[in-house]
Amino acid sequence: VIYEAVRRVGFLLDPEVAHRMALVAARVGRPLSTARARRHRSHPVTAFGLSFRNPLGLAAGYDKDGTAWRGLAAVGFGHVEIGTVTPRPQRGNPRPRLERIPDRRALVNRLGFPSDGAQVVARRLSRHRQRKVILGVSIGPNADTPPSRRLDDYLVLIDTFAPLADYLAINVSSPNTAGLRDLERPDALAALLRDIVVRRDEAARRLGRAVPLLVKLSPDSEAPGALGAVAADAGADGLIVGNTTTARDGMTAGLPVGGLSGEPLGPLAARRLDEVIAGAGLPVIACGGVMTADDVDQRLAAGAILVQIYTGLVYRGPRLVHEVLDG
Ligand SMILES: Cc1cc2nc3c(=O)[nH]c(=O)nc-3n(C[C@H](O)[C@H](O)[C@H](O)COP(=O)(O)O)c2cc1C
């Protein structure tokens, strides 16, 4: 009820302003919500060698700069994926770049990785080494890095965040950085991951522990099962299926340009999940269009090991998390 009232007011505001307020609320609200005991009906999950207290996670892009993840964890998530972080700070695309489509329970974004940059985010994370939640860091190249140097961006980010993250997520699937999805062609992905895995292995040796590496795929690639197999062959530990879609069908024709998320993405994301699970042989985190506890059940029944949400949290608030975990 409270979230509904807050949401009504929030939805009168510019989406980015409302989002910033939500992050502040998550930050300052943390002591309150942690004080309240919460029983999780859901079971712990072991995946990628990590112990998750429950299968529900917050998808990348909500807490891009790692300012609010502890408060978001207190909402109940078993894992929070911050980022996507870029090596150097960048502003992202000009505004407006985030739109709500309330009657469809959808968002369309063209943010283009606004980021405080790796150094600032790393310093923020290093203040809180002790944590109760699994922390993933999603990494991606700067917009002005030429394609031939994108690998170097990922390598720098691996060196920076391997010591600070429980897992790293390689973002090759945002539609809002020009040409990024070229890295999702099987040959390009294989070459990229070969070098990334070498660097990850070096970091793991230095740290004396595993550094799980996940690859986040787009729902728009033609053969996601084959891409999953490429990632498995290269030595990745898991997949996230997936990112927002640029596709528009009869149901979504007329929506703005950019990455579509939320309810209309659900059927496509579920189909891609099935294809990847059939083809990849790696554990898969389901993401895309999960708006209800039933959606979570369906994704887990389809074989996903964990489930992430973003747009569902925007439209339904913490109630969705409670419905999933306690309902
Ligand atoms: C405003 C916005 C920003 C996002 N930023 C990122 C990002 O930086 N990195 C990333 O991997 N995914 C990003 N995503 C994609 C989400 O993590 C998720 O894959 C997608 O929204 C589908 O899930 P949903 O339907 O539950 O929202 C973003 C999504 C939205 C709506």
The ligand as an SDF file (V2000), in Angstrom:
LIG
                    3D

 31 33  0  0  0  0  0  0  0  0999 V2000
   16.8350    1.5830  -17.1470 C   0  0  0  0  0  0  0  0  0  0  0  0
   17.5390    0.2940  -17.4060 C   0  0  0  0  0  0  0  0  0  0  0  0
   18.9260    0.2470  -17.3730 C   0  0  0  0  0  0  0  0  0  0  0  0
   19.5920   -0.9510  -17.5980 C   0  0  0  0  0  0  0  0  0  0  0  0
   20.9570   -0.9790  -17.5530 N   0  0  0  0  0  0  0  0  0  0  0  0
   21.6070   -2.1590  -17.7130 C   0  0  0  0  0  0  0  0  0  0  0  0
   23.0170   -2.2340  -17.6090 C   0  0  0  0  0  0  0  0  0  0  0  0
   23.6980   -1.2480  -17.3410 O   0  0  0  0  0  0  0  0  0  0  0  0
   23.6070   -3.4310  -17.8100 N   0  0  0  0  0  0  0  0  0  0  0  0
   22.8940   -4.5710  -18.0930 C   0  0  0  0  0  0  0  0  0  0  0  0
   23.4760   -5.6400  -18.2500 O   0  0  0  0  0  0  0  0  0  0  0  0
   21.5500   -4.5290  -18.1840 N   0  0  0  0  0  0  0  0  0  0  0  0
   20.9040   -3.3650  -18.0000 C   0  0  0  0  0  0  0  0  0  0  0  0
   19.5380   -3.3320  -18.0860 N   0  0  0  0  0  0  0  0  0  0  0  0
   18.7980   -4.5530  -18.4240 C   0  0  0  0  0  0  0  0  0  0  0  0
   18.2750   -5.2690  -17.1980 C   0  0  0  0  0  0  0  0  0  0  0  0
   19.3420   -5.7130  -16.3880 O   0  0  0  0  0  0  0  0  0  0  0  0
   17.4290   -6.4890  -17.6260 C   0  0  0  0  0  0  0  0  0  0  0  0
   18.2590   -7.3780  -18.3460 O   0  0  0  0  0  0  0  0  0  0  0  0
   16.2550   -6.1120  -18.5010 C   0  0  0  0  0  0  0  0  0  0  0  0
   15.6610   -4.9140  -18.0550 O   0  0  0  0  0  0  0  0  0  0  0  0
   15.1980   -7.2130  -18.5630 C   0  0  0  0  0  0  0  0  0  0  0  0
   14.6790   -7.4890  -17.2850 O   0  0  0  0  0  0  0  0  0  0  0  0
   13.2850   -6.8580  -16.7580 P   0  0  0  0  0  0  0  0  0  0  0  0
   12.2490   -7.1210  -17.8060 O   0  0  0  0  0  0  0  0  0  0  0  0
   13.0340   -7.5590  -15.4620 O   0  0  0  0  0  0  0  0  0  0  0  0
   13.5140   -5.4050  -16.5710 O   0  0  0  0  0  0  0  0  0  0  0  0
   18.8570   -2.1310  -17.8660 C   0  0  0  0  0  0  0  0  0  0  0  0
   17.4560   -2.0730  -17.8810 C   0  0  0  0  0  0  0  0  0  0  0  0
   16.7870   -0.8840  -17.6490 C   0  0  0  0  0  0  0  0  0  0  0  0
   15.2860   -0.8690  -17.6810 C   0  0  0  0  0  0  0  0  0  0  0  0
  1  2  1  0
  2  3  1  0
  2 30  2  0
  3  4  2  0
  4  5  1  0
  4 28  1  0
  5  6  2  0
  6  7  1  0
  6 13  1  0
  7  8  2  0
  7  9  1  0
  9 10  1  0
 10 11  2  0
 10 12  1  0
 12 13  2  0
 13 14  1  0
 14 15  1  0
 14 28  1  0
 15 16  1  0
 16 17  1  0
 16 18  1  0
 18 19  1  0
 18 20  1  0
 20 21  1  0
 20 22  1  0
 22 23  1  0
 23 24  1  0
 24 25  2  0
 24 26  1  0
 24 27  1  0
 28 29  2  0
 29 30  1  0
 30 31  1  0
M  END
$$$$
